Every structure is written in C-alpha cells, then in structure tokens.
Amino acid sequence: MINKEKNFMSAVLYVHNDAASVGAFLGTVLKVLEEHFEHAEIICVNDYSQDNSVEIIRELGRQARSTTVTVLNMSYFHGVETAMNAGMDLAIGDFVLEFDACVPDFAAPVILSVYHKSLEGYDIVSASPDRRQRLTSSIFYRVFNRFTDFSYRLETERFRVLSRRVINRISSMNKSVPYRKAVYANCGLKTANIRYEAADVQTPKEDRAERKYRTDLAVNSMILFTELGYRFAVTMTVLMMAVAVLVALYSAVVYLFSTPVAGWTTTIFFMSFAFFGLFGILTIIIKYLQILVDLVFRRKKYSFESIEKM
C-alpha cells in the first residue's frame, strides 16, 4: 500500500476547445493525485470552449473517488493568464499544480518528480520538454531574458508546482498578474526546473482568438517586464535630439557662407531648439512611466528568499 502525501494538492487546468486531449490529460492527473495524495482537488478552467470539453470533464469527474473535480466556466474568452488567475483564486491546496495547456507529452511520474523537488525547499518547480522550442517561442524568450535582470531564465514550460508561500507572496505583490511566469521569476523565492523526455504527441491547434491573445500577451509582457521598450524609446529620443542639433548646425553654416531667405535661419534655429526640448521632455516622461510600471507590476519594495534565526 502506498503511503499517501499529507499535503493538500490542488491542480488548476486550463481548457479551451481541448476535447481531443482533455480526457487523456485529465485522466493522467487524476490518477496521480488519487494514488499519491490523501486530499486533492482539480479545478478545470473552461475558457469558453465551443466543443464538448466540459462533458468529457464531467464524465471523468463522476469517476473520481477521493479527489474533487470542479469546472470553472468563464463567461467569455479571457485567455490563459486571466483564466488561470481565476482558477488559482479558487485553489486551496498547500501546493498547486498549474497546467497551462492539455498537452500530455509527459509520463505520470514527472508530476511526482516536480512535487518531490519542491519538497527540497523550492517554492516554484517547473517541468520543460527536452525538445526544441518553436521558433516564435525561442525568439520571445531570448529577447525577454536578454532585457531582464531575473536570475531565473524563462523558457517553454509544460506545467509547474507552486507552494502556498509563493501564492501568498504573489497576491500581496499584485492585484492582477498579467504574465504569471514573469512574476514568478521575479518574486524572490527559490525556483528550479526539471527537464523530461517529451513524447511525440500532437499539440492542439490554436484558434484565431487564442493566437491574437498570445501575440498581445507577448507584446504587453515585453513592455511591462523588460527594458526593451524603454531602451528603444531612449535610443530614438537621443537620435532625434542629435538630428535637431545637426539641423541647427547646418542652418548656422548656411547663414555664414550663403544668403538664405530672410527669416529662414531664425525659423530653423527655433524649430531645432523646440524639438530638442520636446524630445528631452519625452525622455523624462518615459523614465517616469518606467518607474510607475516598475512599482505596479514588477516587484515589491524588497523581496527575500528566506529568514534564518540562530
């Protein structure tokens, strides 16, 4: 007989038109939780699915013995981040498993490996497939990691386990979490990643709404959590200020060595000075906006990993 874990385990699963895969995926998660945890729950966040995903979940839920299966039906399509935040608000476990997609490319023991790793003192443990990332994902993570100072480098993750401590800290840091992976990487707690040999399964196709959402999410995350937007804006501002100075110098040369139209030099000097001042003001505004974003979304006044009393 297996000695079951005493910790309450919650699992939050994102579902959006996943009828082809949700049955096998949910069955795997349900089997692991029932066999290894005395108390567990599964929260399936139905993000306005238009297929029979919910019916499949209900059928499997009726077969559960010691695990509670809950379906959270969103009123309209919210996207994975907002929908998962709703599911996380309902989770009451000591640890919470987050599954952002129904892609069953890992064996059941991987779930336990991630959980056991968290018991070693890691508050966030993620699982990543060992296959190459998609080109768009690879570009996004390379740029994101290049323009952030996070100690934890983001990459494609299939799922992760969070301790109650990290969930409480995230809740105190932000009222809303626009991109969970970035917030987790920046919360100041210990993180780890486990790589597994991914099975060859077909990844569910994204519909038009989901593709648009993920594109917007990538752009918004770059602006909110990286220095990319700020550096680009400052570079363009400095460049335009330099152009304004060159135009002013050019007008001075024309005035000294030729006969310009009356008032032309004065007009050019005035416009150059005005644009120089305008771009200088824009630089200050951009810096203020960066500070506001940093205060609201990126981090608390301070963060710590642990406290030791001797």
Secondary structure, 3 states (H helix, E strand, C coil): CCCCECCCEEEEEEECCCCCCHHHHHHHHHHHHHHHECCEEEEEEECCCCCCHHHHHHHHHHHCCCEEEEEEECCCCCCHHHHHHHHHHHCCCCEEEEECCCCCCCCHHHHHHHHHHHCCCCCEEEEEECCCCCHHHHHHHHHHHHCCCCCCCCCCCCEEEEEHHHHHHHHHHCCCCCCHHHHHHCCCCCEEEEEECCCCCCCCCCCHHHHHHHHHHHHHHHHHHCCHHHHHHHHHHHHHHHHHHHHHHHHHHHHHHCCCCCCHHHHHHHHHHHHHHHHHHHHHHHHHHHHHHHHHHHCCCCCCCCCCCC
